[in-house]
């Protein structure tokens, strides 16, 4: 469905809805009656307040909180059937609630299917897999698995949700060893638009299994993800901060690291240029992690040569390292991303653009607490070829939304233009970092997009997850 048609459909619901709707009434008439909550309930308010970003705290007409795949099947079937008779029972699916894209994991008006209660983690030593609910956050996953001396490739911030990260690709500390997190998925349990609960894996529904690895919310509602596990105890890493003036050295060191990562796949690096307004600090903050118990590995030699202002490197657990990389909730946020060939000139240009915005922000914004964070990292699927660039800005005052969004999109366009001038452009857009207006699915290439479209039509022939679930990045709009 095109954007204007979606907006028109939403306006119809608003006219008929009030504070309750036939769609919510349909859910209340099923066995889910005690799991459907309206805006006056405590459960509703708690759900809305638990979203990481202020920008996605929309107000659905009602929220349904299933406890099992059967509950999810009942909810989806009910909404699809109700939509046939009372049009525009649109809904959104929320897993961990960390997306910054409005509408991707919440909706207004409409029904939000909140999977927070599907959050269990179970380890099976016989199959060397962990079965994880999509509503879990990585802190709980790592904590449970650590008790068994094992881990999975997963998120690098512990408050990120499982479902969205995995179906969007998923970067991790272990990416150079195992690829993206989705590459380690053994099986997806998924509820289809017709209410069927199926398993997609290498031998059953293999086309859907592959499509879900980066295909996001286009095929159904994932209710369980089985990931490969590996033995893992403590390893070495931490966060090291440097003066902003070291950025030219940082850019050179990052390019060298990316060029040689294939020689040492245990090393993981994130370079972050961070301006923090309430402290008025402008630093380069690097996350250095080495997933073997080796202190100060050679892979980071170029970074040891630079004087730092703080250093937390130590031996610790996976959970502790991901806690350290958490970002505070309750802000307005902008995520925008692109990729480019491994080139220090583009990295430095992007850093200079952010530095140039700081004085503007000081002069114009009302927020006293905001962070400008420009992130650079090697991209795991193509190490040595491209780097991943992310604008990750957060601010407290809604009145500053226009300023930060305008500047952010402008910076992204200028970095893209710089990469094109230097013949360093690359078309791929990482879905988990993409922002409104970006088109990550299209960046997968024509052949992959054709295959994703075929799989979506096969498992969702009526296009429920293209039109009745309008939020997120849609195959039909790629």
C-alpha positions as CSV (number, residue, x, y, z in Angstrom):
1,X,0.0,0.0,0.0
2,X,1.3,3.5,-0.9
3,X,1.9,6.0,1.8
4,X,-1.1,8.2,0.9
5,X,-3.4,5.1,1.0
6,X,-2.0,4.2,4.4
7,X,-2.7,7.7,5.7
8,X,-6.2,7.6,4.3
9,X,-6.9,4.2,6.0
10,X,-5.6,5.5,9.3
11,X,-7.9,8.5,9.1
12,X,-10.9,6.2,8.6
13,X,-10.1,4.3,11.8
14,X,-9.8,7.6,13.7
15,X,-13.3,8.6,12.6
16,X,-14.9,5.4,13.7
17,X,-12.7,4.7,16.7
18,X,-13.2,6.8,19.7
19,X,-11.2,5.3,22.6
20,X,-12.3,1.8,21.7
21,X,-12.8,0.1,18.4
22,X,-14.5,-2.9,16.8
23,X,-11.0,-4.4,16.4
24,X,-10.4,-4.3,20.1
25,X,-13.9,-5.5,20.8
26,X,-13.2,-8.5,18.5
27,X,-10.1,-9.3,20.6
28,X,-12.1,-8.9,23.8
29,X,-14.6,-11.5,22.6
30,X,-12.0,-14.2,22.4
31,X,-10.0,-16.2,25.0
32,X,-7.6,-13.2,25.0
33,X,-10.1,-11.0,26.8
34,X,-8.0,-10.6,29.9
35,X,-4.9,-9.7,27.9
36,X,-6.4,-6.8,26.0
37,X,-5.8,-3.4,27.6
38,X,-7.2,0.1,26.9
39,X,-5.6,3.5,27.6
40,X,-7.0,3.7,31.1
41,X,-5.3,0.5,32.3
42,X,-2.0,0.3,34.2
43,X,-0.8,-2.4,31.8
44,X,-1.3,-0.1,28.8
45,X,0.6,2.8,30.5
46,X,3.5,0.5,31.5
47,X,3.8,-0.9,28.0
48,X,3.9,2.6,26.4
49,X,6.4,3.9,28.9
50,X,8.7,0.9,28.4
51,X,9.6,1.9,24.8
52,X,13.2,3.0,24.6
53,X,12.6,6.1,22.5
54,X,10.1,8.9,23.2
55,X,9.4,9.1,19.4
56,X,7.8,5.6,19.2
57,X,5.6,6.0,22.3
58,X,2.4,6.2,20.2
59,X,-1.0,5.5,21.7
60,X,-2.7,2.6,20.1
61,X,-6.5,2.1,20.5
62,X,-5.6,-1.0,22.6
63,X,-2.7,-3.3,23.4
64,X,-2.8,-7.1,23.5
65,X,-0.2,-9.0,25.4
66,X,0.0,-12.7,24.4
67,X,1.7,-15.3,26.6
68,X,2.2,-18.0,24.0
69,X,2.4,-18.6,20.3
70,X,-1.2,-19.8,20.4
71,X,-2.2,-16.5,21.9
72,X,-0.4,-14.7,19.0
73,X,-2.2,-16.9,16.5
74,X,-5.5,-16.1,18.1
75,X,-4.8,-12.3,18.0
76,X,-3.6,-12.3,14.4
77,X,-6.5,-14.5,13.2
78,X,-9.0,-12.3,15.0
79,X,-7.6,-9.1,13.6
80,X,-7.5,-10.5,10.1
81,X,-11.0,-11.8,10.3
82,X,-12.3,-8.5,11.8
83,X,-10.6,-6.6,9.1
84,X,-12.6,-8.5,6.5
85,X,-15.9,-7.3,8.1
86,X,-14.9,-4.0,9.7
87,X,-12.1,-2.6,7.5
88,X,-8.9,-1.1,8.8
89,X,-8.0,-3.3,11.8
90,X,-4.4,-2.3,11.5
91,X,-1.9,-3.4,14.0
92,X,1.8,-3.3,14.9
93,X,4.1,-5.9,16.4
94,X,6.4,-4.9,19.3
95,X,9.3,-7.2,20.4
96,X,11.9,-5.4,22.6
97,X,10.7,-1.9,21.9
98,X,14.1,-0.4,20.9
99,X,13.4,0.7,17.3
100,X,13.5,4.5,16.7
101,X,11.2,4.4,13.6
102,X,7.7,5.6,14.5
103,X,5.1,3.0,13.5
104,X,7.6,0.1,13.2
105,X,6.7,-1.3,16.7
106,X,3.7,0.7,17.7
107,X,0.7,2.3,16.1
108,X,-1.9,5.1,16.4
109,X,-4.7,4.4,16.0
110,X,-4.9,0.6,15.8
111,X,-3.8,-2.4,17.9
112,X,-0.3,-3.1,19.2
113,X,0.6,-6.7,19.6
114,X,3.1,-6.5,22.5
115,X,5.3,-9.6,22.7
116,X,7.0,-8.6,26.0
117,X,5.7,-11.7,27.7
118,X,7.4,-14.0,25.2
119,X,10.8,-13.4,26.7
120,X,12.0,-16.8,27.9
121,X,15.5,-18.2,27.2
122,X,16.1,-22.0,27.2
123,X,19.4,-23.7,26.6
124,X,19.5,-27.2,25.0
125,X,23.0,-28.8,25.3
126,X,21.9,-31.7,23.1
127,X,21.4,-29.5,20.1
128,X,23.8,-26.7,21.1
129,X,21.1,-24.1,20.7
130,X,19.3,-21.5,22.7
131,X,15.6,-20.9,22.2
132,X,14.7,-17.3,22.8
133,X,11.5,-15.4,22.9
134,X,11.4,-12.3,20.7
135,X,10.3,-10.0,23.6
136,X,13.5,-10.8,25.5
137,X,16.3,-8.3,25.9
138,X,19.9,-9.4,25.5
139,X,20.8,-8.8,29.2
140,X,18.4,-11.6,30.3
141,X,19.6,-13.9,27.4
142,X,23.3,-13.5,28.3
143,X,22.7,-13.9,32.0
144,X,20.8,-17.2,31.6
145,X,23.3,-18.7,29.2
146,X,26.3,-17.6,31.2
147,X,25.1,-19.9,34.0
148,X,25.8,-22.8,31.5
149,X,29.1,-21.4,30.3
150,X,27.8,-20.6,26.8
151,X,26.8,-17.6,24.8
152,X,25.2,-16.6,21.5
153,X,26.0,-14.0,19.0
154,X,23.7,-11.2,19.9
155,X,23.3,-7.5,20.6
156,X,26.1,-5.3,22.0
157,X,23.7,-3.2,24.2
158,X,21.9,-5.2,26.8
159,X,18.6,-3.3,26.6
160,X,18.1,-4.0,22.9
161,X,15.4,-6.5,22.1
162,X,15.9,-9.9,20.5
163,X,13.2,-10.0,17.8
164,X,13.9,-6.8,15.9
165,X,17.7,-7.2,16.1
166,X,17.7,-10.7,14.6
167,X,15.2,-10.1,11.9
168,X,17.0,-6.9,10.9
169,X,20.4,-8.6,10.6
170,X,22.2,-8.0,13.9
171,X,25.8,-6.9,14.5
172,X,27.7,-8.4,17.4
173,X,31.1,-8.7,19.1
174,X,31.4,-12.1,17.3
175,X,30.6,-10.9,13.8
176,X,34.0,-11.5,12.3
177,X,33.7,-15.1,13.5
178,X,30.1,-15.9,12.8
179,X,28.7,-13.2,10.6
180,X,25.6,-11.3,11.4
181,X,23.4,-12.6,14.3
182,X,20.8,-13.8,11.8
183,X,23.4,-16.0,10.2
184,X,23.4,-18.1,13.5
185,X,19.7,-18.7,13.5
186,X,18.9,-22.4,13.4
187,X,15.1,-22.0,13.4
188,X,12.3,-19.4,13.5
189,X,8.9,-20.2,14.9
190,X,6.5,-17.9,13.2
191,X,2.7,-17.2,13.2
192,X,1.5,-16.5,9.6
193,X,-1.4,-14.3,8.6
194,X,-3.8,-17.2,8.5
195,X,-3.0,-18.1,12.1
196,X,-0.8,-21.1,11.3
197,X,2.2,-21.7,13.6
198,X,5.1,-23.1,11.6
199,X,8.9,-23.6,11.9
200,X,11.2,-22.2,9.3
201,X,14.7,-23.8,9.1
202,X,17.2,-25.3,6.8
203,X,14.9,-28.3,6.0
204,X,11.4,-26.9,6.5
205,X,10.2,-23.7,4.8
206,X,13.8,-22.9,4.0
207,X,12.9,-20.0,1.8
208,X,11.1,-18.3,4.7
209,X,14.0,-19.1,7.0
210,X,16.4,-17.2,4.7
211,X,14.0,-14.3,4.1
212,X,13.6,-13.7,7.8
213,X,17.3,-13.0,8.0
214,X,17.0,-9.3,7.4
215,X,13.5,-9.3,6.0
216,X,12.0,-7.8,9.2
217,X,8.2,-7.8,9.8
218,X,7.1,-8.6,6.3
219,X,6.1,-12.3,6.7
220,X,4.4,-13.0,10.0
221,X,5.0,-12.7,13.8
222,X,8.1,-14.5,15.0
223,X,7.4,-16.1,18.3
224,X,10.7,-18.0,19.0
225,X,14.2,-17.8,17.7
226,X,16.7,-20.7,18.0
227,X,20.3,-19.6,17.9
228,X,23.6,-21.6,17.8
229,X,25.5,-21.4,21.1
230,X,29.2,-21.6,21.7
231,X,31.4,-22.0,24.8
232,X,32.2,-18.6,26.3
233,X,33.5,-17.4,29.7
234,X,35.0,-14.0,30.4
235,X,37.0,-12.1,27.7
236,X,38.8,-8.8,27.4
237,X,37.4,-5.5,26.4
238,X,36.0,-2.1,27.5
239,X,35.6,1.5,26.5
240,X,38.5,3.9,25.9
241,X,38.0,7.6,25.4
242,X,40.4,10.1,23.7
243,X,40.5,13.8,23.0
244,X,38.6,14.8,19.9
245,X,41.8,16.1,18.2
246,X,42.9,12.5,17.8
247,X,40.2,11.9,15.1
248,X,42.6,11.9,12.1
249,X,44.7,9.2,13.8
250,X,41.5,7.3,14.8
251,X,40.3,7.3,11.1
252,X,43.6,5.9,9.9
253,X,43.6,3.3,12.7
254,X,40.0,2.3,11.9
255,X,40.8,1.8,8.2
256,X,43.9,-0.3,9.1
257,X,41.9,-2.4,11.5
258,X,39.2,-3.0,8.9
259,X,41.7,-4.0,6.3
260,X,43.3,-6.6,8.6
261,X,40.3,-7.9,10.6
262,X,40.3,-11.1,8.6
263,X,43.6,-11.9,10.1
264,X,42.2,-11.8,13.7
265,X,38.4,-12.4,13.8
266,X,38.3,-12.2,17.6
267,X,38.7,-8.4,17.5
268,X,35.6,-6.1,17.5
269,X,35.8,-2.3,17.2
270,X,33.3,0.6,17.4
271,X,34.6,4.1,17.0
272,X,32.2,6.8,18.3
273,X,32.6,10.5,18.0
274,X,30.5,11.8,21.0
275,X,29.6,15.3,22.0
276,X,27.7,15.4,25.3
277,X,26.0,18.7,26.0
278,X,25.4,18.6,29.7
279,X,29.1,17.9,30.3
280,X,30.2,19.9,27.2
281,X,32.7,17.1,26.3
282,X,33.7,16.2,22.7
283,X,35.5,12.9,22.7
284,X,36.3,9.9,20.6
285,X,35.1,6.9,22.5
286,X,36.0,3.4,21.3
287,X,34.6,0.1,22.2
288,X,37.4,-2.4,22.0
289,X,36.6,-6.1,22.6
290,X,38.6,-9.2,22.0
291,X,36.5,-12.3,22.4
292,X,39.3,-14.5,23.7
293,X,40.9,-14.1,27.2
294,X,43.9,-12.1,25.8
295,X,44.7,-8.6,27.2
296,X,45.8,-5.9,24.9
297,X,45.8,-8.0,21.7
298,X,47.9,-6.8,18.7
299,X,44.8,-6.0,16.7
300,X,44.4,-2.7,18.6
301,X,48.1,-1.7,18.6
302,X,47.4,1.6,16.7
303,X,44.9,2.6,19.4
304,X,47.3,1.9,22.3
305,X,49.7,4.4,20.7
306,X,47.3,7.3,21.3
307,X,47.0,9.0,24.7
308,X,43.6,8.4,26.3
309,X,41.5,10.3,28.9
310,X,39.8,7.2,30.3
311,X,40.1,3.4,29.9
312,X,37.7,0.7,31.3
313,X,39.4,-2.3,29.6
314,X,39.4,-5.5,31.7
315,X,38.4,-9.1,31.7
316,X,34.6,-9.4,32.2
317,X,31.4,-11.1,31.1
318,X,29.5,-10.6,27.9
319,X,26.6,-9.3,29.9
320,X,28.8,-6.7,31.7
321,X,30.2,-5.4,28.4
322,X,26.8,-5.0,26.9
323,X,25.6,-3.2,30.0
324,X,28.4,-0.8,29.5
325,X,27.3,0.1,26.0
326,X,23.7,0.8,26.9
327,X,22.3,4.1,26.0
328,X,19.8,5.9,28.3
329,X,16.1,5.6,27.4
330,X,13.4,8.4,27.4
331,X,15.0,10.6,24.8
332,X,14.0,11.7,21.3
333,X,16.3,9.9,18.9
334,X,17.5,10.0,15.3
335,X,19.1,7.0,13.6
336,X,20.4,7.3,10.1
337,X,22.9,5.1,8.3
338,X,24.8,4.4,5.2
339,X,27.8,2.3,4.2
340,X,30.9,3.3,2.2
341,X,34.2,1.8,1.1
342,X,36.9,1.7,3.7
343,X,38.3,5.3,3.3
344,X,39.7,7.5,6.0
345,X,38.8,10.6,4.0
346,X,35.1,9.9,4.2
347,X,35.4,9.0,7.9
348,X,37.1,12.3,8.7
349,X,34.6,14.3,6.5
350,X,31.7,12.8,8.5
351,X,33.5,13.6,11.8
352,X,34.1,17.2,10.7
353,X,30.4,17.7,9.8
354,X,29.4,16.6,13.3
355,X,31.9,18.9,14.9
356,X,30.6,21.8,12.8
357,X,27.1,21.3,14.2
358,X,28.0,21.7,17.8
359,X,28.1,25.5,17.9
360,X,24.7,25.6,16.0
361,X,23.2,23.3,18.6
362,X,24.5,25.4,21.5
363,X,22.9,28.5,19.9
364,X,19.5,27.1,18.9
365,X,18.3,24.1,20.8
366,X,16.3,24.2,24.0
367,X,17.5,20.9,25.3
368,X,20.3,21.1,27.9
369,X,20.8,17.3,27.7
370,X,21.6,16.0,24.3
371,X,24.2,13.8,22.7
372,X,25.6,13.9,19.1
373,X,27.1,10.5,18.4
374,X,28.6,9.6,15.1
375,X,29.5,5.9,14.9
376,X,31.9,4.1,12.6
377,X,32.5,0.3,12.5
378,X,33.5,-2.4,10.1
379,X,30.6,-4.2,8.6
380,X,30.8,-8.0,9.3
381,X,29.5,-9.4,6.1
382,X,32.0,-7.6,4.0
383,X,35.1,-7.0,6.2
384,X,37.8,-5.2,4.5
385,X,35.5,-3.8,1.9
386,X,33.0,-1.4,3.5
387,X,32.4,0.5,6.8
388,X,29.2,1.2,8.5
389,X,28.3,4.8,9.4
390,X,25.6,5.8,11.9
391,X,24.2,9.1,13.0
392,X,22.9,8.3,16.5
393,X,21.6,11.6,18.1
394,X,19.4,11.9,21.2
395,X,17.8,14.9,22.9
396,X,15.3,15.6,25.7
397,X,13.1,18.4,24.4
398,X,10.5,17.7,21.7
399,X,10.8,21.3,20.6
400,X,14.2,20.4,19.1
401,X,12.9,17.6,16.9
402,X,13.0,19.8,13.8
403,X,16.5,21.1,14.4
404,X,18.1,17.7,14.9
405,X,16.1,15.9,12.2
406,X,16.9,18.6,9.7
407,X,20.6,18.7,10.5
408,X,20.8,14.9,10.6
409,X,19.4,14.3,7.2
410,X,21.5,17.1,5.8
411,X,24.7,15.6,7.2
412,X,23.8,12.2,5.9
413,X,23.3,13.6,2.4
414,X,26.6,15.4,2.5
415,X,28.5,12.3,3.7
416,X,26.8,10.3,0.8
417,X,27.9,13.0,-1.6
418,X,31.4,12.9,-0.3
419,X,31.6,9.2,-0.7
420,X,30.4,9.5,-4.3
421,X,33.0,12.2,-5.1
422,X,35.7,9.9,-3.8
423,X,34.3,6.9,-5.6
424,X,33.8,5.3,-2.2
425,X,30.0,5.0,-2.2
426,X,28.3,1.7,-1.4
427,X,24.5,1.0,-1.8
428,X,23.9,-1.1,1.2
429,X,21.7,0.3,4.1
430,X,21.7,-1.7,7.4
431,X,18.1,-2.1,8.4
432,X,18.6,-2.0,12.2
433,X,20.2,1.5,11.9
434,X,17.9,2.9,9.1
435,X,15.7,5.8,9.8
436,X,12.4,7.1,8.3
437,X,12.7,7.7,4.6
438,X,15.6,5.3,4.1
439,X,15.0,2.1,2.1
440,X,17.1,-0.8,3.4
441,X,15.3,-3.6,1.6
442,X,15.9,-2.0,-1.8
443,X,19.6,-1.8,-1.0
444,X,19.7,-5.6,-0.8
445,X,19.7,-5.7,-4.6
446,X,17.2,-6.5,-7.3
447,X,17.5,-10.3,-7.1
448,X,17.1,-10.4,-3.3
449,X,14.2,-8.0,-3.4
450,X,12.5,-10.2,-6.0
451,X,13.0,-13.3,-3.8
452,X,11.7,-11.4,-0.7
453,X,8.6,-10.4,-2.6
454,X,8.0,-14.0,-3.8
455,X,8.4,-15.4,-0.3
456,X,6.0,-12.7,1.2
457,X,3.3,-13.5,-1.4
458,X,3.8,-17.3,-0.8
459,X,3.3,-17.1,3.0
460,X,1.0,-14.0,3.1
461,X,-0.9,-14.1,-0.2
462,X,-3.4,-11.4,0.9
463,X,-0.7,-9.0,1.9
464,X,-1.7,-8.7,5.6
465,X,1.8,-7.8,6.6
466,X,2.1,-5.2,3.8
467,X,-1.1,-3.3,4.5
468,X,-2.7,-4.3,7.7
469,X,0.7,-4.0,9.4
470,X,1.7,-0.8,7.8
471,X,4.7,0.1,10.0
472,X,8.4,-0.6,9.4
473,X,10.2,-1.2,6.2
474,X,7.8,-2.9,3.7
475,X,8.7,-5.0,0.7
476,X,5.8,-3.5,-1.1
477,X,7.3,0.0,-0.8
478,X,10.9,-1.0,-1.5
